[in-house]
Amino acid sequence: MISKNLTAASTKPIILAILKQGNSYGYLIIKKIKELSDGQMQYTDGMLYPVLHRLEKEGLITSNWTMTNETRPRKYYAITELGKAALNEEQLQWAKVTSVLDSLWNVQPTTK
């Protein structure tokens, strides 16, 4: 299981990346994260929706209620152009973090 701290730190780029693939609603986002992480990342409604609301307030995503004949109303989220730019910045930062960690983990211990 991935730690709560690491899960929380990666929430923004994960949500933005999912929404870049297409509009989605909360339950489907939770399901997609669980699927992509092989069940190693556990998101709950209580964790996801405050982040979605914050991202919407920041202008990174938008939402709208959609109702079809066969389902109850669902609030769908979509990434904005500002959100796409934020995702690009997140990708650069995470790539740098990954690069530093890879470098450190592949260092051979020095012997004396």
Residue frames as qw, qx, qy, qz and C-alpha x, y, z in Angstrom:
[[0.000, 0.889, 0.457, 0.000, 0.00, 0.00, 0.00],
 [0.376, 0.465, -0.029, 0.801, 1.33, 3.44, -0.92],
 [0.264, -0.324, -0.531, 0.737, 1.56, 5.77, 2.08],
 [0.072, 0.847, 0.514, -0.116, -1.12, 8.38, 2.68],
 [0.192, -0.761, 0.127, 0.606, 1.47, 11.17, 2.46],
 [0.225, -0.200, 0.681, 0.667, 2.69, 10.09, -0.97],
 [0.165, 0.548, 0.792, 0.212, -0.87, 9.50, -2.14],
 [0.025, -0.880, -0.335, 0.335, -1.87, 12.99, -0.98],
 [0.223, -0.616, 0.332, 0.678, 1.18, 14.59, -2.63],
 [0.168, -0.055, 0.771, 0.611, 0.36, 13.00, -5.97],
 [0.303, 0.573, 0.709, -0.277, -3.38, 13.70, -5.96],
 [0.248, 0.760, -0.006, -0.601, -3.31, 16.90, -8.03],
 [0.146, 0.477, -0.678, -0.540, -1.27, 15.56, -10.97],
 [0.174, 0.120, 0.975, 0.071, -3.14, 12.26, -10.96],
 [0.319, 0.645, 0.580, -0.381, -6.56, 13.92, -11.09],
 [0.250, 0.735, -0.199, -0.598, -5.47, 16.40, -13.76],
 [0.002, -0.328, 0.852, 0.408, -3.94, 13.59, -15.85],
 [0.260, 0.336, 0.902, -0.071, -7.12, 11.52, -15.62],
 [0.308, 0.757, 0.375, -0.438, -9.24, 14.50, -16.65],
 [0.086, 0.601, -0.493, -0.623, -6.88, 15.27, -19.52],
 [0.129, 0.003, 0.949, 0.287, -7.95, 11.89, -20.94],
 [0.266, -0.418, -0.637, -0.591, -11.59, 12.96, -20.79],
 [0.435, -0.445, 0.160, -0.766, -14.37, 14.24, -18.54],
 [0.503, -0.114, -0.846, 0.137, -15.17, 12.10, -15.53],
 [0.546, -0.667, -0.069, -0.503, -17.10, 12.01, -12.27],
 [0.338, -0.677, 0.552, -0.349, -15.88, 11.31, -8.74],
 [0.876, -0.163, 0.428, -0.155, -16.62, 7.61, -8.40],
 [0.865, 0.483, 0.015, 0.134, -15.06, 6.88, -11.80],
 [0.210, 0.810, -0.448, 0.314, -11.93, 8.87, -10.86],
 [0.567, -0.518, 0.575, -0.281, -11.58, 6.83, -7.64],
 [0.940, 0.130, 0.308, -0.067, -12.08, 3.60, -9.58],
 [0.675, 0.693, -0.176, 0.184, -9.51, 4.62, -12.23],
 [0.054, -0.768, 0.560, -0.304, -6.86, 5.45, -9.60],
 [0.753, -0.303, 0.543, -0.215, -7.44, 2.13, -7.85],
 [0.910, 0.380, 0.167, 0.014, -7.20, 0.32, -11.17],
 [0.494, 0.783, -0.296, 0.235, -4.04, 2.13, -12.32],
 [0.135, -0.678, 0.624, -0.363, -2.30, 1.56, -8.98],
 [0.590, 0.005, -0.807, -0.029, -3.31, -2.11, -8.73],
 [0.632, -0.636, -0.421, -0.135, -5.19, -1.21, -5.57],
 [0.628, -0.083, -0.344, 0.693, -2.14, 0.37, -3.94],
 [0.003, 0.100, -0.117, 0.988, -3.68, 3.85, -3.76],
 [0.128, -0.553, -0.818, 0.089, -6.90, 4.11, -1.79],
 [0.080, -0.174, -0.039, -0.981, -8.91, 7.26, -2.45],
 [0.001, 0.515, 0.808, -0.287, -12.15, 7.95, -0.62],
 [0.064, 0.811, 0.451, 0.368, -14.96, 10.40, -1.26],
 [0.416, -0.878, -0.132, 0.194, -13.78, 12.39, 1.74],
 [0.544, -0.417, 0.328, 0.650, -10.33, 12.72, 0.24],
 [0.409, 0.282, 0.588, 0.638, -11.24, 13.26, -3.41],
 [0.075, 0.822, 0.511, 0.240, -14.06, 15.79, -3.34],
 [0.290, -0.876, -0.035, 0.383, -12.25, 18.50, -1.34],
 [0.439, -0.301, 0.493, 0.688, -9.41, 18.29, -3.86],
 [0.279, 0.496, 0.665, 0.484, -11.82, 18.51, -6.79],
 [0.087, -0.926, -0.364, 0.042, -13.46, 21.57, -5.20],
 [0.393, -0.717, 0.187, 0.544, -10.06, 23.20, -4.64],
 [0.426, -0.015, 0.610, 0.668, -8.94, 22.51, -8.22],
 [0.159, 0.715, 0.600, 0.322, -12.20, 24.00, -9.47],
 [0.232, -0.922, -0.175, 0.257, -11.76, 27.07, -7.28],
 [0.425, -0.531, 0.390, 0.621, -8.23, 27.48, -8.70],
 [0.520, 0.672, -0.133, -0.511, -9.66, 27.35, -12.24],
 [0.104, -0.416, 0.864, 0.262, -7.83, 24.13, -13.13],
 [0.030, 0.247, 0.947, 0.202, -11.04, 22.17, -13.70],
 [0.447, -0.077, -0.041, -0.890, -14.71, 22.91, -14.32],
 [0.151, 0.153, 0.960, -0.179, -17.78, 20.90, -13.44],
 [0.493, -0.007, -0.203, -0.846, -21.32, 20.44, -14.63],
 [0.554, 0.050, 0.733, -0.392, -24.22, 18.26, -13.60],
 [0.386, 0.191, -0.689, -0.584, -25.32, 15.72, -16.20],
 [0.599, 0.051, 0.655, -0.458, -28.38, 13.53, -16.08],
 [0.273, 0.117, -0.799, -0.522, -29.27, 10.68, -18.37],
 [0.726, -0.207, -0.257, -0.603, -32.46, 8.67, -18.45],
 [0.860, -0.086, -0.503, 0.019, -30.86, 5.65, -16.85],
 [0.589, -0.062, -0.487, 0.642, -28.79, 7.20, -14.05],
 [0.279, -0.854, -0.328, 0.292, -29.04, 9.73, -11.28],
 [0.244, 0.953, -0.115, 0.137, -27.47, 13.15, -11.81],
 [0.832, -0.195, 0.004, 0.519, -23.67, 13.10, -11.84],
 [0.034, -0.956, 0.150, 0.249, -21.25, 15.95, -11.51],
 [0.857, 0.312, 0.110, 0.394, -18.71, 15.65, -14.32],
 [0.329, -0.807, 0.200, 0.448, -15.33, 17.35, -14.14],
 [0.734, 0.596, 0.116, 0.305, -13.24, 18.61, -17.06],
 [0.586, -0.348, 0.056, 0.729, -9.73, 20.00, -17.20],
 [0.232, 0.947, 0.110, -0.195, -9.31, 23.62, -18.34],
 [0.627, 0.660, -0.189, 0.367, -6.48, 25.13, -20.37],
 [0.193, -0.771, 0.448, -0.410, -5.06, 26.47, -17.10],
 [0.861, -0.308, 0.367, -0.169, -5.31, 22.94, -15.71],
 [0.906, 0.368, 0.011, 0.206, -3.40, 21.55, -18.68],
 [0.301, 0.765, -0.355, 0.445, -0.63, 24.09, -18.09],
 [0.521, -0.620, 0.457, -0.368, -0.56, 23.17, -14.38],
 [0.976, -0.026, 0.213, -0.026, -0.35, 19.49, -15.32],
 [0.710, 0.589, -0.200, 0.331, 2.65, 20.21, -17.58],
 [0.050, -0.745, 0.464, -0.476, 4.38, 21.95, -14.67],
 [0.793, -0.383, 0.381, -0.281, 3.54, 19.05, -12.34],
 [0.960, 0.260, 0.006, 0.100, 4.99, 16.61, -14.88],
 [0.445, 0.694, -0.370, 0.428, 8.27, 18.54, -14.99],
 [0.348, -0.647, 0.486, -0.473, 8.49, 18.62, -11.19],
 [0.913, -0.183, 0.306, -0.197, 7.66, 14.93, -10.75],
 [0.854, 0.453, -0.159, 0.200, 10.15, 14.00, -13.48],
 [0.182, 0.714, -0.485, 0.470, 12.87, 15.89, -11.57],
 [0.629, -0.474, 0.465, -0.404, 11.95, 14.21, -8.28],
 [0.984, 0.100, 0.129, -0.067, 11.98, 10.81, -10.00],
 [0.651, 0.624, -0.307, 0.305, 15.35, 11.57, -11.57],
 [0.127, -0.684, 0.545, -0.468, 16.88, 12.53, -8.22],
 [0.806, -0.285, 0.410, -0.318, 15.51, 9.41, -6.54],
 [0.944, 0.325, -0.037, 0.049, 16.71, 7.17, -9.37],
 [0.410, 0.698, -0.445, 0.382, 20.18, 8.70, -9.10],
 [0.356, -0.583, 0.560, -0.469, 20.29, 8.20, -5.35],
 [0.898, -0.114, 0.323, -0.276, 18.95, 4.67, -5.43],
 [0.906, 0.399, -0.062, 0.125, 21.44, 3.60, -8.10],
 [0.059, 0.827, -0.504, 0.243, 24.51, 4.94, -6.32],
 [0.845, 0.010, -0.495, 0.200, 26.95, 2.22, -5.37],
 [0.589, -0.806, 0.015, 0.046, 28.08, 2.41, -1.75],
 [0.336, 0.757, -0.506, 0.242, 31.65, 3.52, -1.27],
 [0.918, -0.279, -0.224, 0.169, 33.96, 1.12, 0.46],
 [0.096, -0.901, 0.378, -0.190, 36.74, 2.16, 2.77]]
